[in-house]
């Protein structure tokens, strides 16, 4: 199981996808008074930051 998670995490990092479980663990440890984003909101926020908001592509 741990090996599979490691492979999934590495593959996600290679294609630019963040690790949601790592985010949840971090949020629980550092911001216990705030609920973490759900999976959909988390990935939308990441994609918006990565590609620029409002559907536009941001190269640099």
N, CA, C and O of each residue as an XYZ file, in Angstrom:
240
protein
N       0.825     -1.198      0.000
C       0.000      0.000      0.000
C       0.865      1.257      0.000
O       0.625      2.168     -0.792
N       1.882      1.320      0.886
C       2.730      2.514      0.951
C       3.468      2.725     -0.355
O       3.628      3.861     -0.801
N       3.924      1.637     -0.979
C       4.633      1.735     -2.240
C       3.722      2.331     -3.311
O       4.143      3.178     -4.098
N       2.485      1.882     -3.330
C       1.520      2.390     -4.313
C       1.252      3.876     -4.138
O       1.154      4.613     -5.120
N       1.132      4.321     -2.883
C       0.926      5.748     -2.626
C       2.133      6.564     -3.070
O       1.992      7.662     -3.608
N       3.319      6.013     -2.838
C       4.535      6.710     -3.256
C       4.612      6.859     -4.766
O       4.986      7.915     -5.277
N       4.255      5.794     -5.474
C       4.257      5.845     -6.935
C       3.221      6.854     -7.423
O       3.494      7.641     -8.330
N       2.042      6.829     -6.827
C       0.981      7.757     -7.226
C       1.399      9.203     -6.957
O       1.172     10.082     -7.789
N       2.010      9.450     -5.791
C       2.460     10.800     -5.430
C       3.546     11.281     -6.392
O       3.532     12.436     -6.817
N       4.488     10.397     -6.738
C       5.564     10.761     -7.659
C       5.021     11.034     -9.055
O       5.411     12.010     -9.697
N       4.133     10.185     -9.520
C       3.543     10.386    -10.847
C       2.751     11.689    -10.883
O       2.824     12.431    -11.863
N       2.005     11.969     -9.838
C       1.257     13.223     -9.786
C       2.164     14.429     -9.802
O       1.864     15.420    -10.468
N       3.266     14.367     -9.084
C       4.218     15.475     -9.061
C       4.839     15.680    -10.444
O       5.106     16.812    -10.847
N       5.065     14.591    -11.159
C       5.673     14.692    -12.487
C       4.756     15.396    -13.476
O       5.236     16.077    -14.382
N       3.450     15.244    -13.319
C       2.531     15.892    -14.243
C       1.912     17.155    -13.654
O       1.037     17.770    -14.265
N       2.369     17.534    -12.473
C       1.925     18.793    -11.891
C       0.671     18.712    -11.045
O       0.070     19.742    -10.740
N       0.266     17.529    -10.663
C      -0.907     17.391     -9.806
C      -0.478     17.341     -8.350
O       0.403     16.560     -7.992
N      -1.082     18.156     -7.512
C      -0.710     18.166     -6.098
C      -1.244     16.946     -5.362
O      -2.132     16.254     -5.859
N      -0.711     16.687     -4.195
C      -1.123     15.557     -3.375
C      -2.177     16.036     -2.373
O      -1.854     16.752     -1.426
N      -3.423     15.645     -2.579
C      -4.517     16.113     -1.740
C      -4.362     15.650     -0.299
O      -4.598     16.431      0.623
N      -3.971     14.402     -0.083
C      -3.842     13.892      1.283
C      -2.744     14.633      2.039
O      -2.885     14.897      3.233
N      -1.655     14.972      1.357
C      -0.598     15.755      2.008
C      -1.142     17.120      2.413
O      -0.810     17.632      3.482
N      -1.980     17.712      1.556
C      -2.605     18.992      1.882
C      -3.507     18.860      3.106
O      -3.451     19.704      4.000
N      -4.331     17.826      3.163
C      -5.237     17.615      4.298
C      -4.434     17.427      5.589
O      -4.783     17.990      6.626
N      -3.374     16.647      5.523
C      -2.525     16.437      6.703
C      -1.892     17.746      7.159
O      -1.851     18.041      8.354
N      -1.398     18.529      6.202
C      -0.793     19.817      6.529
C      -1.822     20.768      7.133
O      -1.548     21.432      8.132
N      -3.000     20.831      6.528
C      -4.046     21.729      7.020
C      -4.464     21.346      8.439
O      -4.683     22.224      9.274
N      -4.576     20.067      8.716
C      -4.960     19.617     10.057
C      -3.891     19.961     11.094
O      -4.206     20.298     12.236
N      -2.636     19.873     10.689
C      -1.539     20.144     11.623
C      -1.323     21.628     11.857
O      -1.016     22.038     12.977
N      -1.479     22.437     10.821
C      -1.151     23.855     10.942
C      -2.353     24.771     11.109
O      -2.216     25.884     11.617
N      -3.523     24.321     10.690
C      -4.741     25.140     10.779
C      -5.905     24.298     11.311
O      -6.902     24.121     10.612
N      -5.794     23.780     12.529
C      -6.836     22.875     13.035
C      -8.198     23.548     13.219
O      -9.217     22.862     13.305
N      -8.226     24.872     13.280
C      -9.483     25.596     13.474
C     -10.243     25.824     12.171
O     -11.387     26.279     12.201
N      -9.626     25.515     11.018
C     -10.256     25.730      9.715
C     -10.451     24.393      9.000
O      -9.541     23.564      8.977
N     -11.622     24.180      8.421
C     -11.812     22.935      7.666
C     -11.033     22.989      6.350
O     -10.966     24.049      5.726
N     -10.445     21.875      5.915
C      -9.721     21.892      4.635
C     -10.704     21.969      3.469
O     -11.883     21.645      3.613
N     -10.209     22.396      2.328
C     -11.022     22.415      1.117
C     -11.398     20.983      0.747
O     -10.659     20.043      1.040
N     -12.537     20.828      0.108
C     -12.855     19.491     -0.389
C     -11.982     19.226     -1.622
O     -11.325     20.135     -2.129
N     -11.979     17.996     -2.091
C     -11.083     17.599     -3.175
C     -11.298     18.425     -4.445
O     -10.333     18.846     -5.084
N     -12.546     18.652     -4.804
C     -12.845     19.407     -6.021
C     -12.338     20.836     -5.913
O     -11.687     21.329     -6.834
N     -12.623     21.502     -4.814
C     -12.181     22.886     -4.627
C     -10.660     22.964     -4.585
O     -10.076     23.906     -5.119
N     -10.015     21.988     -3.958
C      -8.565     21.960     -3.878
C      -7.939     21.881     -5.264
O      -7.022     22.645     -5.566
N      -8.414     20.975     -6.113
C      -7.842     20.831     -7.443
C      -8.174     22.028     -8.327
O      -7.340     22.433     -9.137
N      -9.366     22.607     -8.196
C      -9.688     23.811     -8.965
C      -8.776     24.968     -8.582
O      -8.301     25.697     -9.453
N      -8.528     25.145     -7.284
C      -7.639     26.200     -6.820
C      -6.228     25.978     -7.360
O      -5.581     26.922     -7.814
N      -5.753     24.743     -7.313
C      -4.420     24.437     -7.820
C      -4.322     24.731     -9.316
O      -3.349     25.338     -9.764
N      -5.305     24.312    -10.077
C      -5.278     24.552    -11.523
C      -5.364     26.039    -11.832
O      -4.717     26.516    -12.764
N      -6.150     26.769    -11.065
C      -6.250     28.211    -11.272
C      -4.898     28.874    -11.011
O      -4.478     29.749    -11.768
N      -4.222     28.462     -9.949
C      -2.898     29.008     -9.650
C      -1.878     28.616    -10.711
O      -1.009     29.410    -11.069
N      -1.986     27.408    -11.202
C      -1.009     26.914    -12.168
C      -1.170     27.545    -13.547
O      -0.183     27.905    -14.189
N      -2.413     27.676    -13.998
C      -2.658     28.136    -15.359
C      -3.185     29.561    -15.446
O      -3.457     30.046    -16.544
N      -3.335     30.237    -14.322
C      -3.893     31.585    -14.358
C      -5.405     31.516    -14.301
O      -6.002     30.593    -14.856
N      -6.020     32.451    -13.657
C      -7.464     32.433    -13.445
C      -8.272     32.680    -14.702
O      -7.734     33.040    -15.750
N      -9.549     32.484    -14.578
C     -10.549     32.768    -15.611
C     -10.313     32.020    -16.913
O     -10.640     32.524    -17.987
N      -9.752     30.826    -16.827
C      -9.608     29.996    -18.010
C      -8.475     30.393    -18.941
O      -8.244     29.718    -19.944
N      -7.764     31.466    -18.635
C      -6.664     31.886    -19.490
C      -5.396     31.119    -19.161
O      -5.184     30.689    -18.027
N      -4.558     30.957    -20.174
C      -3.298     30.244    -19.962
C      -2.223     31.257    -19.590
O      -2.071     32.283    -20.253
N      -1.486     30.966    -18.538
C      -0.416     31.844    -18.084
C       0.900     31.085    -18.228
O       1.156     30.126    -17.500
N       1.708     31.511    -19.146
C       2.949     30.790    -19.444
C       4.007     30.978    -18.372
O       4.572     30.000    -17.883
N       4.280     32.209    -18.005
C       5.398     32.462    -17.094
C       5.005     33.312    -15.905
O       5.843     33.607    -15.053
